[in-house]
Amino acid sequence: MDINDLRSIVTVAGLLCFLAIVAWAYSKRSKKGFDEAANLPFAEHDDQDAASRASHPR
């Protein structure tokens, strides 16, 4: 076994990891979690920051 065999093994392992991540990202089971994460910037929260902004108008 020489360095080229090791390079081939690492390349194939990297490709398999990439394909596994792509399969996970596009799976139906992950869609709900990704949709929730995508809508987080638009969610309204009743936290102290919102209350302090309401009490101090600009």
C-alpha positions in Angstrom: 0.0 0.0 0.0 1.5 3.3 -1.1 0.4 6.9 -0.7 -1.8 6.8 -3.8 -3.9 4.0 -2.3 -4.3 6.1 0.9 -5.3 9.2 -1.2 -7.9 7.1 -3.1 -9.4 5.8 0.2 -9.6 9.3 1.6 -11.2 10.6 -1.6 -13.8 7.8 -1.6 -14.5 8.4 2.2 -14.9 12.1 1.6 -17.3 11.5 -1.3 -19.4 9.1 0.9 -19.6 11.7 3.7 -20.7 14.3 1.2 -23.4 12.1 -0.2 -24.6 11.2 3.3 -24.9 14.9 4.2 -26.8 15.7 1.0 -29.1 12.7 1.6 -29.8 14.0 5.1 -30.4 17.6 4.0 -32.9 16.6 1.4 -34.7 13.9 3.4 -38.4 14.2 4.2 -37.7 13.7 7.9 -35.5 16.9 8.1 -37.9 19.2 6.2 -40.0 20.1 9.3 -36.9 21.1 11.3 -35.4 23.1 8.4 -38.7 24.9 7.8 -38.9 25.9 11.5 -35.3 27.2 11.4 -36.0 29.1 8.2 -38.9 31.0 9.8 -37.0 31.9 13.1 -36.1 35.4 11.9 -39.8 36.1 11.3 -41.0 34.8 14.7 -42.2 37.3 17.3 -41.1 36.8 20.8 -42.5 38.6 24.0 -39.1 39.0 25.7 -37.7 41.8 27.7 -36.1 43.5 24.7 -39.5 44.0 23.1 -40.9 45.3 26.4 -38.0 47.7 26.8 -38.4 49.0 23.3 -42.1 49.6 23.8 -41.4 51.6 27.0 -38.7 53.8 25.3 -40.1 55.2 22.1 -37.7 56.8 19.6 
